């Protein structure tokens, strides 16, 4: 019974979030991803993973030129 109640509550929460996204007309996205371009990062301080990715991308571009 507890499982069914928990499952039902989770379904309601997901449905409410879906309605919010539908009426808000904004896509769900992370702070440094999911944008239309890679330049759309709203982070003030980039994380280590993003810094490493940017360095690799710059190295690829410089090696192609």
SVG drawing of the C-alpha trace seen along z (x, -y; Angstrom):
<svg xmlns="http://www.w3.org/2000/svg" viewBox="-2 -35 50 37">
<polyline fill="none" stroke="black" stroke-width="0.4" points="0.0,0.0 2.9,-2.4 4.4,-1.7 1.2,-2.6 0.7,-5.8 4.3,-6.8 4.0,-6.0 0.8,-8.0 2.3,-11.0 5.3,-10.9 3.0,-10.7 1.1,-13.8 4.4,-15.7 5.6,-14.7 2.3,-15.7 2.4,-19.1 6.0,-19.7 4.9,-18.7 2.1,-21.2 4.5,-23.9 6.8,-23.2 4.0,-23.1 2.6,-26.5 6.0,-28.0 7.2,-27.2 10.7,-26.7 12.7,-23.6 14.2,-21.9 18.0,-22.3 21.0,-22.4 23.0,-25.5 25.8,-24.6 24.0,-22.4 20.9,-21.9 21.2,-25.3 21.0,-26.0 24.7,-26.5 27.7,-25.6 28.3,-29.3 25.1,-29.4 26.7,-28.7 25.3,-30.8 27.8,-29.5 29.9,-32.2 32.7,-29.8 33.0,-26.9 33.4,-23.4 36.5,-21.3 34.8,-19.1 33.7,-22.1 37.2,-23.6 38.7,-20.3 36.1,-20.1 36.8,-23.6 40.6,-23.0 40.1,-19.8 37.9,-21.7 40.5,-24.5 43.2,-22.0 41.2,-20.3 40.6,-23.6 44.2,-24.7 45.5,-21.3 43.1,-21.5 44.3,-25.0"/>
</svg>
